[in-house]
Amino acid sequence: MARVAVDTPLTHLDRPFDYLVPADLAAAAVPGSRVRVRFAGRQVDGFVLERRAVSEHPGRLAPLERSVSPEPVLSDSIARLARAVADRYAGTLADVLRLAVPPRHGRTESAPSPPEESPSRPATAAGVSEEASPPPEAAATTSEPVAPRPEVAAAPESTQPSVPTPVRMTPGAAPSAPADGAAHDGRPAEWARYPAGPSMLAALAAGRSPRAVWWAPPGPAWPAMIATAVGATVRSGRGAVVVVPDHRDVDRVEAALVEVIGRETTVALRADLGPSRRYRAFLAASRGQARVVVGTRSAVFAPVADLGLLVVWDDGDELHAEPLAPYPHTRDVAMLRARQDGCALLIGGFCPTTEAEALVRSGWAHPLVLPLPEVRALAPRVEATGSDHEYARDPAARAARLPSLAVRTARQALAAGAPVLVQVPRRGYQPSLACADCRRPARCRHCQGPLGRSSGAGVLSCQWCGRPVPAAPGALGAAPAPEPRAPEPRAVAAAGGAAGVAVWRCPSCSSPRLRASVTGDRRTAEELGRAFPDVPVRTSGRDGVLAAVPAEPALVISTPGAEPVAVGGYGAVLLLDGWALLGRPDLRAAETTLRRWAAAAALARPAPRGGRVIVSADAGLPVVQALVRWDPATFAAREADERAELGFPPATRMATVEGSAAAVAELLAVTRLPEGADLLGPVPLPPAPRARAAATPGGGPASVGGPGAGEGGEIERLLIRVPRERGAALAAALHEARGVLGARRSTAGLRVQLDPLVIG
């Protein structure tokens, strides 16, 4: 018989089922292969989890209908990981397997593959295991920092595989050659800048499994540093998986990996490859032809054999949060896999999250922080426009969007022959308008969404529903009123545009005049083009993302996450509209702002080479000071302390339940919450989150889309908070409750999510 994971969205049927294996399918229905079975009167897909001689089911077993493919695409390790992810997020195994295993491409699967390489592990790495470590669930339960471990300890030998504890890393310890932290082309050993960097590489090269949270240095060195760590792991005879936010990061890391370990064993796994190429890359890892996989969030499930290292870069990026049920986060999946497979884990970024910092506090991971002298040598000079010195020098800087300090810095960098990066938080032209007299936001009369313009001559329309403002025959709308200008003649206005035919009047003061309350990247490019008429202006955003720009004078306007790399670094980086990032009603607003600022500032030249960063924000804010000092580690620790005092993650675990009032109440009635659970709400969702929730693909009964969730229905949100040590009990309770409602066929209209990225 075969134990099969059936592809069903019903939570109360989230368990494997036993089927008889006909004689003609015995050779094809191997563990990990795809099959078709009859389930609830219809044929559905499934994966064979294991083959057994006897079933525990006392009744009659149905036979397998057919074998879809004899290819074993689901390894036992990934199946166990998928089950652990489903349990952590109160989801189903079928939902997780849809994320872990790409759809089958028959022609690619049947195509001949190159001969499989069988690299053998060296004797020094064989049989190495270490003491069991605390589970990730308990990794953030303590609040006291753990002192750095003083030395590298050899792992005790054992015949049984076990989960390693963090390898003790000695500051300044030199690894055995060739794992010396330098790339194969002889570039400077960036890892040697860290006191424990060489020790970590030595542990990887020796076949051990350290775990670390890495605050990366400013500059473009992080892909090469990841490749160096992967190279040390590969030399120990093990594989590696690197997970990055987007395809541009995949390209940079893949190029560095190919340079260090070669093309033969490296493969990229990402969604934009297309069905055939993506499945071919997946098969290369599954068949053992590729020992190193780099990709976006689904690559964390890559079936790399004998996995030695997992790397998650920039764990705070929103792209690491899966939008499909059960909404797992790459960082948490990597933690579960590192614990299960006993591999090393490296969570890195310019500003790792408070969740990553909590792993350091608990002792589950080791901190890799750059010493202050190295920071001063690599970081650019950062200045804030909102300082007393600048206000005294330029009184108009309080109202100007582009203060004179930013203009002077940009001119100096352009005169030196270097490009200038300008980061703008919002895309578009004028994504939000307000009354020019009373400053009340202009809202759509249909959905209460913000009114905006897509261009200078564009019509006034809603940014949510897209409806244009009705026009009256012969009526002329007013152009937005200009904002105060800086004294500098080239410090351009923040609003403007041609008059249209739309009629709008403020419901508070009846004024027809509008002003731009938020300025997008296209409008910014237009303004800077007038301020610097002889300088080329390039944009990088939704309409087209630039990978790199040459080392020549140019203004590069970019939205967060789309900043291109400049050859030799930017001479100056301008971070505009800091209030737009810091003013968001979100728990992670400050953390996300620092991460986006640091990602752009890291592209500037070091201060000794003239690199400067101008941030448009109050110099007294802690997040601004963290950027000025380039000290994200201290900021993360302070942020974690403040959240712990208020009972917010990562000190606690939270679940959100969204749906109609009746659906939320029914779920709450059947949920047996763990002791100490705290209920916040339910409260009605405002129109913006409601529209986003209804548009979010959920995959199964955990998604919004049923009665009460459509147009005209009110959606409510309930927050459930428990101490972190009871997080598993909360997930089990919500899974059980969803199963009860699923049996009643009443889960439509519900969206259940644990550890949501946005709590606002």
Buried (B, 14 or more C-beta within 10 A) or exposed (E): BBBBBBBBBBBBBBEBBBBEBEEEBEEBBBBBBBBBBBBEEEEBBBBBBEEEEEBEEEEEBEBBBBBBBBBBBBBEBBBBBBBBBBBBBBBBBBBBBBBBBBEBBEEBBEEEEEEEEEBEBEEEBEEBBBEEBBEBBBBBBBEEEBEBBEEBBEBEEEEEEBBBBBBBBBBEBBBEEEBBBBBEEEEEBBBBBBBBBBBBBBBBBBBBBBBBBBBBBBBBBBBBBBBBBBBBBBBBBBBBBBBBBBBBBBBBBBBBBBBBBEEEBBBBBBBEBEBEBBBBBBBBBBBBBBBBBBBBBBBBBBBBBBBBBBBBBBBBBEBBBBEBBBBBBBBBBBBBBBBBBBBBBBBBBBBBBBBBBBBBBBBBBBBBBBEEEBBBBBBBBBBBBBBEEBBEEBEBBEEBBBBBBBBBBBBBBBEEEBBBBBBBBBBBBBBBBBBBBEEBBBBBEEBBBBBBBBBBEBBBBBBBBEBBBEBEEEEEBBBBBBBEBBEBEBBBBBBBBEEBBBBBBBEEEEBBBBBBBBBBBBBBBBBBBEBBEEBEBBBBBEEEBBEEBEBEBBBBBBBBBBBBBBEBBBBBBBBBBBBBBBEBEBBBBBBBBBBBBBBBBBBBBBBEEBBBBBBBBBBEBBBBBBBBBBBBBEBBBBBBEEBBEEEBBBBBBBBBBBBBBEBBEBBBEBBEBBEEBEEBBBEEBEBBBBBEBBEBEBBBBBBBBBEBBEEEBEBBBBBBBBBBBBBBBBBBBBBBBBBBBBEEEBBBBBBBBBBBBBBE
